Amino acid sequence: NNLEDRIGKMFPVSIENGGTGKTTAIEARQNLGIYISQTVGSWEPKLSSDKISPTYTTEYKVGKYYKINNLVYITFHIKGKITNAGTGYAQITGLPFTSRPNMSNQALSLIECQGGLTEQLPNFYVQDNSKAISIRKSGGTVANQWEIAGTFWLGASGCYICV
């Protein structure tokens, strides 16, 4: 073998030199069948219920997401006052994408929870095949409910897999 052959084996051909038939990383991934779709945006978190939703006002609320293929990172934070607790189990609705079914629910991390719920230190999880976050009591055994308790602060973040 000549020197060029030995060097070629030691140092793979770079993208720029046609190793994938393309000259940029994006084109190389596409040529190899690796597609990466990314979107960034906002979503509107809403207090809800599986029966009658609560009535509330907000001082502020924010919901953001970052989606890479079918993995969605979300974060939200709400400050407000509940004027009518409604009935049923507490939920946050308005997620930007429908979650994948048969995932046994997907947990999120608590950012802040003060007031507004019958049980503090709740667990948040994205329901299967939905755009809703359910809120369980600490320990994760029973769903939580909204309550009228002055000002509340509520926030969570994490990832879920969408369809």
C-alpha positions in Angstrom: 0.0 0.0 0.0 1.1 3.5 -0.7 1.3 6.3 1.9 -2.0 7.9 0.9 -3.9 4.6 1.5 -2.4 4.2 4.9 -3.2 7.8 5.9 -6.8 7.4 4.6 -7.3 4.4 6.9 -5.9 6.2 9.9 -7.9 9.4 9.3 -11.4 9.0 8.1 -12.7 11.3 5.4 -14.3 14.4 6.9 -17.7 15.8 5.9 -16.0 18.6 4.1 -14.1 16.1 1.9 -17.2 14.2 1.0 -17.2 11.4 3.6 -21.0 11.4 3.4 -21.4 12.8 0.0 -22.3 16.2 1.5 -20.4 19.2 2.8 -22.4 20.4 5.9 -23.5 18.5 9.0 -27.2 19.1 8.2 -26.8 17.7 4.7 -24.7 14.8 6.0 -27.4 13.8 8.5 -30.0 14.0 5.8 -27.9 11.9 3.4 -27.6 9.3 6.2 -31.3 9.4 6.9 -30.9 11.1 10.3 -33.5 13.8 10.6 -33.6 16.2 13.5 -36.6 18.4 13.9 -36.4 21.2 16.5 -39.1 23.7 17.5 -39.2 26.2 20.4 -42.3 27.9 21.5 -44.8 28.9 24.2 -47.9 27.2 25.5 -50.6 28.3 27.8 -50.9 26.4 31.0 -54.5 26.3 32.3 -55.9 25.1 35.6 -58.4 22.4 34.8 -60.1 19.3 36.3 -61.4 15.9 35.1 -64.9 17.2 36.0 -65.7 20.9 36.6 -62.7 23.2 36.1 -61.9 25.8 38.7 -62.5 29.5 38.2 -59.3 31.6 38.8 -57.4 34.7 37.9 -53.7 34.9 37.2 -51.2 37.5 38.1 -48.8 35.8 35.7 -48.4 32.6 33.9 -45.7 31.3 31.5 -45.3 28.1 29.6 -42.4 27.3 27.3 -41.3 24.2 25.4 -38.4 22.9 23.4 -39.1 19.9 21.1 -36.5 17.7 19.5 -38.1 15.0 17.3 -40.7 13.5 19.6 -39.1 14.5 22.9 -40.7 17.6 24.4 -39.1 19.6 27.3 -41.7 21.8 29.0 -41.7 24.3 31.8 -44.5 26.3 33.3 -45.1 28.7 36.2 -48.4 30.2 37.4 -49.3 32.7 40.1 -53.0 33.4 40.8 -56.1 33.1 42.9 -58.8 30.5 42.8 -62.3 31.9 43.3 -64.2 28.6 42.7 -62.4 25.3 43.2 -64.6 23.3 40.8 -64.8 19.5 41.3 -62.8 16.5 40.4 -59.1 15.9 40.2 -56.6 18.8 39.5 -55.0 19.0 36.1 -53.0 21.5 34.0 -54.1 21.5 30.4 -52.8 23.2 27.3 -49.7 21.1 26.6 -48.3 21.9 23.1 -48.2 18.2 21.9 -50.2 15.1 22.6 -48.3 12.6 24.7 -47.6 9.1 23.4 -50.0 6.4 24.6 -49.0 3.4 26.7 -46.2 5.1 28.5 -47.6 4.5 32.1 -47.6 8.3 32.4 -44.5 10.5 32.4 -43.3 12.3 35.5 -42.3 16.0 35.7 -40.3 17.7 38.4 -41.9 20.2 40.8 -40.6 23.7 40.6 -42.9 25.4 43.1 -46.2 24.6 44.8 -47.8 26.9 47.4 -51.5 27.1 48.0 -54.3 26.2 45.6 -54.2 22.4 46.2 -55.6 20.1 48.9 -52.2 18.5 49.4 -48.8 20.2 49.0 -45.6 18.6 47.6 -47.6 17.0 44.8 -46.3 14.8 41.9 -46.9 15.9 38.4 -47.3 13.5 35.4 -48.3 13.8 31.8 -51.2 11.5 31.1 -50.9 9.0 28.3 -52.3 10.1 24.9 -53.3 13.6 26.1 -52.3 17.2 26.5 -52.9 17.3 30.2 -50.7 17.1 33.4 -52.3 15.4 36.4 -51.4 16.3 39.9 -51.2 13.6 42.5 -50.9 13.9 46.3 -47.4 13.4 47.7 -46.5 9.7 47.5 -48.3 9.6 44.1 -51.2 7.4 45.3 -54.3 9.7 45.0 -55.1 12.6 42.7 -55.1 16.1 44.2 -57.9 18.7 44.0 -58.0 22.5 43.7 -59.0 24.6 46.7 -59.6 28.2 47.5 -56.7 29.3 49.6 -55.7 32.8 48.7 -52.8 33.3 46.3 -51.2 30.1 44.8 -47.9 29.5 43.0 -47.5 26.4 40.9 -44.8 25.3 38.5 -43.1 22.2 37.1 -40.8 21.2 34.3 -39.5 18.0 32.6 -39.7 16.0 29.5 -42.3 13.8 27.9 -42.5 11.8 24.6 -45.2 12.9 22.2 -46.8 11.1 19.2 
